[in-house]
Amino acid sequence: MKIKQFSIFSFLILFASQLLFAQTGGNMVSQSAGQAQNTFSHYNYNSGVSTPVEVDPDDYMIGSGDKFLIQINHLTTTTFSVDVSPIGEMMIPGIGQVHISELKYSEAVKLIKDKCKQRYSTADVDVNLYDVRNVHIPVFGAVQNHEMITLFTESDVNNVTEPSVKTPQTAGTIQKRDMTGVTVDNKYALPASLRLSDLMSMLSLHYLAKDFEIEVRGYDDTTVVNIYNYYLKGDLDENPFLYKIRSIYIPYADVAKECIHVYGPINTKTIVPIIPGEKVYEFIQRKIQLTDITNYDAITLKRDGKIILDQSNSREDQNIELLAGDILEVSGTKRIMVNGFVREPGIYNYIQGHTVADYIAMAGGVDVKGSNKSVMIIRNENKIRNAENKLVERGDIIIVNRSMNNIFLGEISVLGFLSMIASIFLSFIVAYNTTPA
């Protein structure tokens, strides 16, 4: 009887110890199967908001730093937390080593399950990716600094320490910058599921960069991407996920064979690369309307010293193919001048639908000498009076005139004016009541 009781007691101790080890031992954790998911919360670096992003199991490529939960249901339930090593392998306790780097997620899951089944043939095995790796992408070519961009997943954002300033090295050495543009031992606190367009917004490109012929070097091949097809047409094929990219090369344009000259009140550089076969209106849409907030009035195109497009603002007229060496002149749109008795006289951008009163407000309002009731518009050669509530047109000049009170009284205050009137009145009374001797 005592032997039987001892056997039962020993079995209970053994079972409890196995359960405790399954919950706390090594990298093993106790977790329900329902907690592991293929949807991750990713950090938006612009808004500071975390949003769920799904990883396509037939598309996502496994790499070093990805983290899996492996749950084996055999007699007891054991859950392992396993990372993919720098050489692309995963060591599953009690099972062995599995090489899964550069496999698609669905392929990696099948391989892990097959490996576990070799040891526990009757076990139920659940495999889930619960955290995605950081992404490291070298960027070369026509950028201000060759950079190794490190993109963090949301779960790593709070673990990023204050960046330490990196000592500049020799020319050509890969440098890193934080989101403010400072050269640091930097890492961008960004999710791995961002696309190429997100990375492009962080780069400082050389003015000769052919950002319409970006060489995206992936795991299997190299593709040439025109990012403007995404910007202007929404083509996602031209905006790949960053986790598919191993490195990026942005080529330089040949000034003599691939560039035109652009002049005018815009932020675009003087020498600008063009896409082969690009029309004038396409260039304007790509490099001026898309990248510049400056309004323009018309376009003039010169080729070999001759004007072939004169002050055009019509898309039909601008359907001309650009050639290397062309000169494109951009005429600035006519602006609004506010002058006279306002606090901040000057030139202001034209805003459709604004009235004279709106522009006076933009100019700081009427000063103490001016009057809202004495406003005039000079439009071409015409003068429009009492114009406070009239709509403004391009090129208008708004003049706020001096008030009538200020004309008569000048710098005299109201109290001074009353004192002056009182003195005149008293002098008149005294003179009137004084009789000649």
C-alpha positions in Angstrom: 0.0 0.0 0.0 2.8 2.4 0.9 4.6 1.5 -2.3 1.5 2.3 -4.4 1.0 5.6 -2.5 4.7 6.5 -3.1 4.3 5.7 -6.9 1.3 8.0 -7.2 3.1 10.8 -5.3 6.2 10.4 -7.5 4.1 10.6 -10.6 2.4 13.8 -9.4 5.8 15.4 -8.6 7.2 14.4 -12.0 4.1 15.7 -13.8 4.2 19.1 -11.9 7.9 19.5 -12.6 7.4 18.9 -16.3 4.6 21.4 -16.4 6.6 24.0 -14.5 9.6 23.5 -16.9 7.3 23.9 -19.9 6.1 27.2 -18.5 9.5 28.7 -17.4 12.4 26.7 -18.8 14.9 28.0 -21.4 13.1 30.0 -24.1 9.9 28.2 -23.5 6.8 30.2 -22.6 3.2 29.3 -21.7 0.8 30.9 -24.1 -2.5 30.0 -25.7 -2.5 29.2 -29.4 -5.0 31.9 -30.0 -2.6 34.7 -29.0 -0.1 34.2 -31.8 -1.2 36.0 -34.9 0.1 37.1 -38.3 -1.1 40.7 -37.8 1.3 43.1 -36.2 0.9 46.6 -34.8 3.2 48.9 -36.8 4.3 52.5 -35.9 3.5 55.4 -38.2 6.5 57.8 -37.9 4.5 60.8 -39.1 1.3 60.5 -37.0 2.8 58.6 -34.1 0.0 56.1 -34.3 0.3 52.3 -34.3 -1.9 50.5 -36.8 -2.3 46.8 -37.6 -0.5 45.6 -40.7 -1.1 42.1 -42.1 1.8 40.0 -43.4 0.9 37.9 -46.4 2.0 34.3 -45.6 2.6 33.6 -49.3 4.6 36.8 -49.8 6.6 37.6 -46.7 10.2 36.4 -46.8 11.7 35.0 -43.6 15.0 36.5 -42.5 17.3 36.9 -39.5 15.6 38.5 -36.6 12.0 37.2 -37.2 10.5 35.6 -34.1 8.3 32.5 -34.0 6.0 30.8 -31.5 6.0 27.0 -31.8 3.4 25.2 -29.8 3.6 21.4 -29.5 0.6 19.6 -28.0 1.9 16.2 -26.9 0.9 14.9 -23.5 1.4 18.4 -22.3 1.4 21.7 -24.2 4.8 23.4 -24.6 5.3 26.7 -26.4 8.7 27.8 -27.5 9.8 31.3 -28.4 12.5 31.0 -31.1 14.4 33.6 -33.1 15.9 33.2 -36.6 19.7 33.5 -36.2 22.0 35.8 -38.2 22.8 32.8 -40.4 19.1 32.1 -41.1 18.7 29.1 -38.8 16.3 28.3 -36.0 17.2 26.1 -33.0 14.1 24.4 -31.6 14.8 23.0 -28.2 14.5 19.2 -28.2 13.9 19.1 -31.9 17.0 20.4 -33.7 18.1 23.0 -36.2 16.1 24.2 -39.1 17.3 26.6 -41.9 14.4 28.8 -42.9 16.0 32.1 -44.1 14.8 33.3 -47.5 11.8 31.0 -47.4 8.3 32.4 -47.7 6.4 32.4 -44.4 4.0 29.6 -45.5 7.0 27.5 -46.6 8.8 28.1 -43.3 5.8 27.1 -41.3 5.5 23.8 -43.2 9.2 23.0 -42.8 9.1 23.7 -39.0 6.0 21.5 -38.6 7.6 18.7 -40.6 10.7 18.9 -38.4 8.6 18.7 -35.2 6.6 15.8 -36.6 9.8 13.8 -37.0 10.2 13.8 -33.2 6.5 13.8 -32.2 4.6 12.1 -35.0 1.2 12.2 -33.3 1.5 15.8 -31.9 -0.5 18.8 -32.9 2.0 21.6 -33.9 1.1 25.2 -34.2 3.6 27.7 -35.7 3.1 31.4 -35.8 5.2 34.4 -36.6 4.7 36.9 -33.7 7.3 39.6 -34.5 9.0 40.7 -37.7 12.6 41.6 -38.0 14.1 45.0 -38.4 15.0 45.8 -42.0 18.5 47.0 -43.0 18.8 48.5 -46.5 22.0 50.0 -48.0 21.2 52.9 -50.3 23.9 53.8 -52.9 24.3 56.1 -55.9 22.8 59.5 -56.4 22.2 60.3 -52.7 23.8 63.0 -50.6 25.3 60.3 -48.3 25.5 56.6 -48.8 23.3 55.2 -46.1 22.4 52.0 -44.3 18.8 52.6 -43.3 17.6 50.5 -40.3 13.8 50.2 -40.0 12.5 49.2 -36.6 9.2 47.4 -36.0 6.8 49.0 -33.6 7.7 46.6 -30.8 11.3 48.0 -30.9 10.4 51.7 -30.9 10.4 52.1 -27.1 13.7 50.2 -26.8 15.6 52.6 -29.0 18.1 54.5 -26.9 19.1 58.1 -27.5 21.3 58.1 -30.6 25.0 58.8 -30.1 26.7 61.1 -32.6 28.7 59.1 -35.1 32.2 60.3 -36.0 32.4 61.0 -39.7 34.5 58.5 -41.6 36.3 58.5 -44.9 34.4 59.3 -48.1 32.3 56.5 -49.4 31.7 55.1 -45.9 28.1 54.3 -45.2 26.7 56.8 -42.8 23.4 56.9 -41.0 20.9 59.7 -40.2 18.0 60.0 -37.9 14.6 61.4 -38.9 15.8 64.9 -38.2 18.7 64.5 -40.7 21.5 64.4 -38.0 24.4 62.0 -38.7 24.2 59.6 -35.8 24.5 55.9 -35.0 21.0 56.1 -36.1 18.0 53.9 -36.6 14.7 54.9 -37.9 11.8 54.0 -35.6 9.7 52.6 -38.4 7.9 49.4 -39.3 9.4 46.7 -41.5 6.2 46.7 -43.7 6.8 50.2 -45.1 7.1 50.6 -48.9 9.8 52.1 -51.1 7.9 55.5 -51.2 8.3 55.8 -47.4 12.0 55.3 -47.6 12.3 57.8 -50.5 10.8 60.5 -48.3 13.7 60.0 -45.9 16.5 60.3 -48.4 18.4 63.4 -49.6 18.8 62.9 -53.3 21.4 64.4 -55.5 19.9 66.8 -58.0 21.0 64.5 -60.9 19.3 61.5 -59.3 17.2 59.4 -61.8 14.5 58.6 -59.2 12.5 57.2 -62.1 15.0 54.4 -62.7 15.6 53.1 -59.2 17.4 49.7 -59.2 15.8 47.6 -56.5 17.9 44.6 -55.7 15.9 41.8 -54.2 16.5 38.3 -53.1 16.1 36.8 -56.5 16.5 39.5 -59.0 16.9 43.3 -59.7 14.1 45.4 -61.0 14.0 49.0 -62.2 11.3 51.0 -60.5 9.7 54.3 -61.5 8.4 55.7 -58.2 6.4 58.4 -60.0 4.1 55.7 -61.4 3.0 55.1 -57.8 2.9 58.8 -56.9 0.8 59.8 -60.0 -1.0 56.6 -60.9 -1.1 54.6 -57.6 0.7 51.6 -59.2 1.7 49.5 -56.2 3.9 47.3 -58.4 6.2 50.3 -58.6 6.3 50.7 -54.8 7.5 47.3 -53.4 7.6 46.4 -49.7 10.9 47.1 -48.0 11.3 43.7 -46.6 11.7 42.4 -50.2 14.7 44.7 -50.8 18.3 43.9 -50.1 19.8 47.1 -51.4 18.9 50.2 -53.5 20.9 51.9 -56.2 19.8 55.3 -57.7 21.7 56.1 -60.9 23.0 59.6 -61.9 21.8 61.3 -65.1 24.1 62.4 -67.8 23.8 66.2 -67.9 24.5 66.5 -71.7 22.2 63.6 -72.7 19.4 63.3 -70.1 18.7 66.7 -68.6 17.0 70.0 -69.4 17.4 73.4 -67.9 14.6 74.9 -65.8 14.3 78.5 -64.7 11.7 80.4 -62.8 10.3 81.1 -59.3 10.2 77.4 -58.3 12.2 75.2 -56.0 13.3 72.8 -58.7 17.0 72.7 -59.5 18.3 74.4 -62.6 19.4 71.1 -64.2 16.8 68.4 -64.1 16.8 64.8 -65.5 14.0 63.9 -67.8 12.4 60.5 -68.6 12.9 59.4 -72.2 9.9 60.4 -74.3 8.5 62.7 -71.5 6.2 65.5 -72.7 6.2 69.0 -71.3 2.9 68.6 -69.4 4.1 65.3 -67.9 7.3 66.9 -66.7 5.4 69.8 -65.2 3.1 67.3 -63.4 6.0 65.2 -62.1 8.6 67.9 -61.1 6.6 71.1 -60.5 3.1 70.3 -59.5 4.0 67.2 -57.5 7.1 68.5 -55.8 6.6 72.3 -55.6 4.0 74.4 -53.8 4.8 77.5 -56.0 2.0 78.5 -58.3 3.0 79.2 -61.9 1.3 81.1 -64.7 2.7 79.9 -67.9 5.5 77.8 -69.5 8.0 78.8 -72.3 10.1 76.2 -74.1 13.3 77.1 -75.9 15.3 74.7 -78.1 18.5 75.6 -79.9 17.8 79.3 -79.4 14.3 79.2 -80.8 11.0 79.5 -78.9 8.8 76.6 -79.7 6.3 77.1 -76.9 5.5 80.6 -75.8 3.9 81.5 -72.5 1.6 78.4 -72.6 -0.8 77.3 -69.8 -2.7 74.8 -72.0 -2.1 71.0 -71.8 -2.8 70.7 -75.5 0.0 73.1 -76.4 2.3 71.4 -73.9 2.1 68.0 -75.6 5.6 68.3 -76.9 8.3 65.8 -76.2 11.3 67.2 -74.2 14.8 66.7 -75.5 18.1 67.0 -73.7 19.4 70.5 -73.6 15.9 72.1 -73.8 15.3 75.3 -71.7 12.0 75.5 -69.8 11.1 78.8 -68.3 8.4 79.0 -65.7 6.5 82.3 -65.3 5.5 83.0 -61.8 1.8 83.6 -61.2 0.8 87.2 -60.6 0.6 88.0 -56.9 -1.3 90.5 -54.8 0.2 93.7 -53.5 -1.3 95.3 -50.4 -0.1 98.8 -49.7 -1.0 102.0 -47.9 -2.0 102.3 -44.3 -1.8 98.7 -43.2 0.4 97.2 -40.5 2.4 94.8 -42.8 2.3 96.1 -46.4 3.8 93.7 -49.0 3.2 91.1 -51.7 1.0 88.1 -51.0 0.1 84.9 -52.9 -3.1 84.9 -54.8 -5.8 82.8 -53.1 -9.0 82.2 -55.1 -12.2 83.4 -53.4 -10.4 85.9 -51.1 -11.8 89.4 -50.8 -10.0 92.7 -50.3 -10.9 92.5 -46.6 -9.2 89.1 -46.4 -6.0 90.5 -47.8 -6.1 93.5 -45.5 -6.4 91.0 -42.6 -3.4 89.1 -44.0 -1.5 92.4 -44.0 -2.1 92.8 -40.3 -5.2 95.0 -40.6 -5.6 98.7 -41.1 -3.3 100.9 -38.9 -4.4 103.9 -36.9 -4.1 106.3 -39.8 -6.1 104.2 -42.4 -9.7 103.4 -43.0 -11.5 100.2 -44.1 -14.0 102.5 -45.9 -11.3 104.1 -48.0 -10.0 101.1 -49.9 -9.2 101.0 -53.6 -8.1 98.3 -56.1 -5.9 99.1 -59.0 -6.6 96.5 -61.7 -4.7 96.9 -64.9 -5.4 100.6 -65.7 -8.7 100.8 -63.8 -9.3 102.1 -60.3 -12.1 100.5 -58.2 -13.1 102.5 -55.1 -15.0 101.3 -52.0 -13.6 97.9 -52.7 -13.5 96.4 -49.2 -15.8 93.4 -50.0 -14.9 92.8 -53.6 -13.2 89.6 -54.8 -9.5 89.9 -55.6 -8.1 88.9 -59.0 -4.5 87.9 -59.9 -2.2 90.9 -60.1 -4.5 93.3 -58.2 -3.0 96.1 -56.1 -4.9 97.0 -53.0 -4.4 100.4 -51.5 -5.8 101.4 -48.1 -6.1 105.2 -48.0 -5.7 107.5 -45.0 -8.9 108.2 -43.1 -10.6 111.6 -43.3 -10.1 112.2 -39.6 -6.4 111.6 -39.9 -6.2 114.0 -42.9 -7.8 116.8 -40.9 -6.3 116.1 -37.5 -3.0 114.5 -38.4 -1.3 113.3 -35.2 -3.6 115.2 -32.9 -5.4 113.0 -30.4 -9.1 113.4 -29.7 -8.4 115.1 -26.3 -5.9 117.4 -28.0 -8.5 118.2 -30.7 -11.1 119.0 -28.1 -8.7 121.2 -26.2 -7.8 123.0 -29.4 -11.5 123.7 -30.1 -12.1 124.8 -26.6 -9.2 127.2 -26.8 -10.4 128.7 -30.0 -13.9 129.1 -28.6 -12.7 130.8 -25.4 -10.5 133.1 -27.4 -13.5 134.0 -29.5 -15.7 134.7 -26.4 -13.0 136.9 -24.9 -12.5 138.8 -28.1 -16.2 139.3 -28.5 -16.8 140.6 -25.0 -13.9 142.9 -24.9 -14.9 146.5 -25.6 -12.4 148.9 -27.1 -10.9 151.4 -24.6 
